[in-house]
């Protein structure tokens, strides 16, 4: 028998949001769980609901399904290979298994515990024992400023846990010591939770791993004759010596003034030189440039 359209199974449109898909799934899962729904074919219907949610709740799988339908998954099974959240060849749910995801939020950050939903939907001793036996770690997203990521910061956060069969929410406060050098997407373990950091960018610096890049504008005499200029780094201002004859686009390295690495050591700061050409010059300046031009006649470059 051909599989039903996953959107039809969950009763949502193709434009449904992530929250709408989750809400539809939770409602149907409670209604049609075999321990509750004793009608013929309940187990098969429940499997359809679980398969539909497993695909439509995953952006990558959903995209493949929208393009290719059920043929996007080998044998029509989205749980083979990479679709198995426990790794290939292992499925704690048995044939046609499924996984869950559940999030709670506090402020601008949110925790995700894939097995809290299992307890919340099914309850009972089996749900609790299963969740305890196979519980995956909570994942928490923490937003950081550029400076907080570079230098480290201590933050107090509040997490929410769903406890027991009555779905009581238990709140806990945790002190998180964020080490210097975390980057956007860095994942770290703190106690029994994992934290993924999201780092905002900077208007002054570009970051590439442990290295920092910034720009400095030089006028022609500075580039030709050399100069010493103040450069702002993530560690404060430093004096940078501009060698005579510096070309526009050159990178000048300031060693050890980049971002600390999580394994020890510090990156470098690279200053990109931009040559600033004046749009308006005084009569005297124009005269001097003309004299310089006359001196350089016949040469390919001033520098």
Order of alpha helices (4+ residues) and beta strands (2+ residues): alpha-alpha-alpha-alpha-beta-beta-alpha-alpha-beta-alpha-beta-beta-beta-beta-beta-beta-alpha-beta-beta-beta-beta-alpha
